[in-house]
Amino acid sequence: MDDPISSRVPSALHMENRPPPVHPVKILDTAFITHNVKRFKVEKPKGYKFSPGQAARITLNRPEWLDRSGPFSFTSLTSSRTLELIIKIYDDRKGLTHELGLAHKGDELLIGEPFGAIQYQGPGYFFAGGSGITPFIAILRELHKENKLAGNTLVCSNQTAADVILGEELSGMLGKKFLNIFTRQHVIGFSERRIDRNILVTLVQNFDQHFYICGPHSFVQNLSTLLTELGATADSIVIEH
């Protein structure tokens, strides 16, 4: 695995126990949506089903990449006739995501069976670190389609404004319930800081609700600890296992 697992889902997900990707699918369209994040529209295998928030092992359908798959979250609606993936590209590592960054329409991927524990359990706060937003996109899109977004808040932590993924769409869905925190660049109207105890107390106030967390391992671990200390129960904190 050449890329940190935080670029797709927040933990190792017991990858060694996951069956290898077996469904060949062609890339139908692809484009960069930030300077290092690429969106893929691919074929959906017949009968393929996933729940919003789930991921699958994916690789290029080339002999040299068959044993080098990685977990990536689906971002499309479950009812869509195609699958969408939004993947952070790490060019400096010359690994799987670097190759995916070079892939284009007509190339073929292999997709495994869906898995993952990040599933919607009720209104609350979604905390995303960087590309940890990806499993939340499918969940929020599904809720928006069903007119059930009320009571949910999305808090995204990124290094700079240029790193925000689908900012316009998320803002259109959530309005003032879409909050951005930047760790390395001051932007007027936003905070240049990390999500800490003070921010949680100010934002949340009521800790008797659901909390969904996805991002780098340290991000997930730190927020889980802080939320528990502030009164959230272990059952109310939804992360990948």
C-alpha positions in Angstrom: 0.0 0.0 0.0 1.8 3.1 -1.2 -0.6 5.8 0.1 -1.6 6.5 3.6 -4.9 5.0 4.4 -6.2 8.4 5.5 -6.5 9.4 1.9 -9.4 7.1 1.5 -10.8 5.7 4.7 -9.5 6.2 8.3 -8.1 2.8 9.2 -6.4 -0.2 7.8 -9.8 -1.9 7.5 -8.2 -5.4 7.9 -7.3 -5.3 4.2 -5.6 -8.7 4.4 -9.0 -10.2 5.0 -10.7 -8.5 2.1 -11.1 -10.5 -1.2 -9.3 -9.0 -4.1 -11.0 -6.7 -6.7 -12.8 -8.9 -9.3 -15.2 -6.7 -11.2 -13.7 -5.1 -14.3 -15.1 -1.6 -15.1 -14.2 1.0 -17.6 -13.6 4.6 -16.8 -16.3 6.6 -18.5 -15.1 10.1 -17.5 -12.4 11.6 -15.2 -11.2 15.1 -14.2 -9.3 16.8 -11.5 -11.6 18.7 -9.1 -8.7 20.2 -7.0 -5.0 20.4 -7.7 -4.5 16.8 -6.3 -8.0 15.2 -6.1 -9.4 13.4 -9.1 -13.0 12.3 -9.8 -13.7 9.1 -11.7 -17.0 8.1 -13.2 -16.9 4.3 -14.0 -19.2 1.5 -15.0 -21.3 -0.1 -12.4 -21.2 -3.9 -12.4 -24.6 -5.6 -12.9 -26.3 -6.2 -9.6 -23.6 -4.2 -7.7 -25.0 -2.7 -4.5 -23.4 -0.6 -1.8 -24.6 1.5 1.2 -23.7 5.2 1.4 -20.4 5.6 3.2 -19.0 2.2 2.0 -15.7 1.7 0.2 -14.2 -1.0 -2.0 -10.7 -2.3 -2.9 -9.8 -0.9 -6.3 -6.8 -1.1 -8.6 -5.9 -0.8 -12.3 -6.7 -3.8 -14.4 -3.1 -4.4 -15.4 -1.0 -7.4 -14.4 1.6 -5.4 -12.5 -1.1 -3.8 -10.3 -3.3 -6.8 -9.5 -1.8 -7.2 -6.0 -1.6 -3.5 -5.2 -5.2 -2.5 -4.6 -6.3 0.2 -2.2 -9.6 1.1 -0.5 -11.6 4.0 -1.9 -15.0 5.3 -1.0 -18.0 5.5 -3.4 -19.4 9.0 -3.7 -22.3 8.4 -6.0 -25.9 7.9 -5.1 -26.9 4.3 -4.7 -29.5 4.6 -7.4 -27.0 5.9 -10.0 -26.4 3.7 -13.0 -22.7 4.5 -12.7 -20.2 4.6 -9.9 -18.3 7.7 -8.8 -15.0 7.8 -6.9 -13.1 10.8 -5.6 -9.5 10.0 -5.0 -6.6 12.0 -3.7 -3.5 11.7 -5.9 0.0 11.3 -4.4 2.3 12.0 -7.3 5.5 12.0 -5.2 5.1 8.3 -4.2 4.8 6.9 -7.7 2.3 4.3 -6.4 -1.3 3.4 -7.1 -2.8 6.9 -6.9 0.0 8.3 -9.0 -1.0 5.8 -11.7 -4.7 6.6 -11.2 -3.8 10.2 -11.7 -2.5 9.3 -15.2 -5.6 7.1 -16.0 -8.1 8.4 -18.5 -11.4 7.6 -20.2 -11.4 4.0 -21.6 -8.9 2.6 -19.1 -10.1 -0.3 -17.0 -10.2 -0.7 -13.2 -10.9 -3.7 -11.0 -13.4 -3.1 -8.2 -14.0 -5.4 -5.2 -17.0 -6.0 -3.0 -18.2 -3.0 -0.9 -17.4 -2.8 2.8 -17.2 -0.3 5.6 -18.8 0.7 8.9 -19.4 4.4 8.3 -23.2 4.4 7.8 -25.8 7.0 8.7 -27.4 6.4 12.0 -29.2 9.7 12.6 -28.7 13.5 12.6 -25.5 14.9 14.0 -22.0 16.2 13.2 -19.8 15.0 10.4 -16.1 15.8 10.9 -13.9 15.3 7.9 -10.1 15.6 7.7 -9.0 16.3 4.1 -10.1 13.6 1.7 -11.8 11.9 4.7 -14.8 13.7 3.3 -15.3 11.1 0.6 -17.5 8.5 2.5 -19.7 11.4 3.8 -20.4 12.7 0.2 -22.5 9.7 -0.6 -24.3 9.9 2.7 -25.1 13.6 2.4 -26.1 13.3 -1.2 -28.6 10.5 -0.3 -30.0 12.5 2.6 -30.3 15.6 0.3 -32.2 13.5 -2.3 -34.6 12.3 0.4 -34.9 15.8 2.0 -33.5 14.5 5.3 -30.5 16.7 5.8 -32.1 18.7 8.6 -30.2 18.4 11.9 -26.8 17.6 10.3 -23.6 19.7 10.2 -20.5 19.1 8.2 -17.1 20.4 9.5 -14.2 20.0 7.1 -10.6 20.5 8.1 -8.2 21.2 5.3 -4.8 22.8 4.9 -6.0 25.6 2.6 -9.1 26.7 0.8 -7.7 25.2 -2.4 -8.0 21.7 -0.8 -11.7 21.8 -0.2 -13.5 19.1 -2.1 -16.9 19.8 -3.7 -17.2 23.0 -1.7 -19.9 24.6 -3.9 -22.1 21.5 -3.9 -21.8 20.9 -0.2 -22.5 24.6 0.5 -25.6 24.4 -1.7 -26.9 21.4 0.2 -26.0 22.4 3.8 -25.8 26.2 3.7 -24.5 27.5 7.1 -24.3 23.9 8.3 -21.2 23.5 6.1 -18.2 24.7 8.0 -14.5 24.9 7.0 -11.5 25.1 9.2 -8.1 25.7 7.6 -4.8 24.7 9.3 -2.3 26.4 7.1 -3.9 29.4 5.4 -5.9 32.3 6.7 -9.0 33.0 4.7 -11.3 35.9 5.7 -14.4 34.5 7.4 -12.8 31.2 8.3 -10.6 29.9 11.1 -6.9 29.2 10.8 -6.7 26.5 13.4 -7.3 22.8 14.1 -10.4 21.3 15.5 -9.7 21.3 19.3 -11.7 21.1 22.5 -12.6 24.8 22.4 -14.0 24.6 18.8 -16.0 21.5 19.7 -17.5 23.2 22.8 -18.4 26.2 20.7 -19.8 24.3 17.7 -21.5 21.4 19.3 -22.8 22.3 22.7 -25.1 19.3 22.9 -23.1 16.1 22.9 -26.1 13.8 23.0 -26.2 13.1 19.2 -24.3 11.2 16.5 -20.8 12.1 15.5 -19.2 10.8 12.2 -15.5 11.1 11.9 -13.2 10.3 8.9 -9.7 11.3 8.0 -6.1 10.6 9.0 -5.7 8.1 11.9 -4.5 10.9 14.3 -7.5 13.1 13.3 -10.0 10.3 14.1 -8.3 9.3 17.3 -8.0 12.8 18.6 -11.5 13.8 17.9 -13.0 10.6 19.3 -11.1 11.2 22.5 -12.2 14.8 22.8 -15.8 14.0 22.1 -15.8 11.2 24.7 -14.3 13.6 27.3 -17.0 16.1 26.5 -19.9 13.7 27.0 -20.4 11.8 23.8 -20.9 8.0 24.2 -18.9 5.4 22.4 -22.0 4.2 20.6 -22.7 7.7 19.2 -19.3 8.0 17.6 -19.3 6.5 14.1 -15.8 5.6 12.6 -14.3 2.9 10.5 -13.2 -0.2 12.3 
